[in-house]
Amino acid sequence: MRKSSLIFSLALTSLLTACGQQLPGKASDTSADTAAIRAGVDKYLAAWNKGDATPYGPMIADDAILMQPDGPLVSGRDAIVAAITKENDSKTAQQTAAVDEVIVTGDHAYARGSWNVTPIAGAGANAQPLSGKWSILYKRGADGTWLTSRWMWNQETAPKSPGS
């Protein structure tokens, strides 16, 4: 029994090692996918800064999930578009974002970065700058476009004053 377990373990280890190796000459060039994901982030920002929710829908998968800080889980394209639209006030602030990393593996990708919302002139005394981080899992749609599948973001808080 012990000998068959050893043989099985060695065979399984060999199989897993072989499956994990890249075949020679089959390295995947993901630069076009990475560029498409970065362009999607730019498209989202342009729409947000115009206050135009129209471009959001086609960028989000039907079964997408949005996780926001201190808020409920938002599920489904229509609910996510509604949540983004509700929070967007392009008349008082503009958003920028940096894409720090994009990893593409087949029909799935991961991207992360940071964001800043800056009040515009005349926004009022209550308008405060905001910043945070974001993380998105993408899946390739049937037409080859990258769709947001899982989206999470956080918001940095101002440091507490000493003694509070």
Sequence and secondary structure as in RCSB ss.txt:
>XXXX:A:sequence
MRKSSLIFSLALTSLLTACGQQLPGKASDTSADTAAIRAGVDKYLAAWNKGDATPYGPMIADDAILMQPDGPLVS
GRDAIVAAITKENDSKTAQQTAAVDEVIVTGDHAYARGSWNVTPIAGAGANAQPLSGKWSILYKRGADGTWLTSR
WMWNQETAPKSPGS
>XXXX:A:secstr
 HHHHHHHHHHHHHHHHHHHS  TT     HHHHHHHHHHHHHHHHHHHHT  TTTGGGEEEEEEEE TTS  EE
SHHHHHHHHHHH  TTTEEEEEEEEEEEEETTEEEEEEEEEEEE TTS TT   EEEEEEEEEEE TTS EEEEE
EEEEE      TT 
